[in-house]
Amino acid sequence: MGWWRTGTLAAALVAGPALAATPRVKAQPAPGFGAAGLTVRSGVTAWSGNVGEETGVGTFLALVGEIPVITAVGLEVGYEGSANGYAEPRRGTLWRHNGGVLAKVGPTLFSQWKPFVGAGAGVSYFHPTPMDVGTAFEKGWGAEVPLAAGLEYRYSGVTAGLRATYRVLVARDFAPTSADVGNLFSGDLSLGMRF
């Protein structure tokens, strides 16, 4: 019985330093604003000018990928689809499919908050439905310059935010009879993930 106790004590004394020397695995820090990520944005849209007179407030959905460029600067690339119903009931909807890029600049505050401003470029395809005789719009293309400002909050690798965007329409052929086509304003909420 004594030999058993002595052996157990000896094994513990030999194994103790070995166990103490085993390095502990540290948890990886959650990705911050300087990491790439994907974001879903959704909100409301409204046109100004003649298009605004023909349409009401609409909605949109966007899927955006963000790539860090340098500290405090990121580049968004993504798709956005919007729908604005005609002002007259039961007339139809002006659909917009947009692909664009946006450069965002802003500091990270307290490691969790990021106010930002941004500017970019995009191309949109407009598709009014239904295509009847009374429709003021046609299928066509437009070029846009989006100007944005917003605020994002990060918790671990998840981000949430709000944003306002004003899109200046610099070229268009979907509203041939309108001298002042107008520009597009949107306000949205977002939810994303950093990797």
Buried (B, 14 or more C-beta within 10 A) or exposed (E): EEEEEEEEEEEEEEEEEEEEEEEEEEEEEEBBBBBEBBBBBBBBBBBBBBBBEBBBEBBBBBEBBBEBEEEBBBBBEBBBBBBBBBEEEEBBBBBBEBEBBBBBBBEBEEEBBBBBEBBBEBEBBBBBBEEEEEBBBBEBEBBBBBBBBBBBEBEEBBBBBBBEBBBEBEEBEBBEEBEEBBBBBBEBEBEBBBE
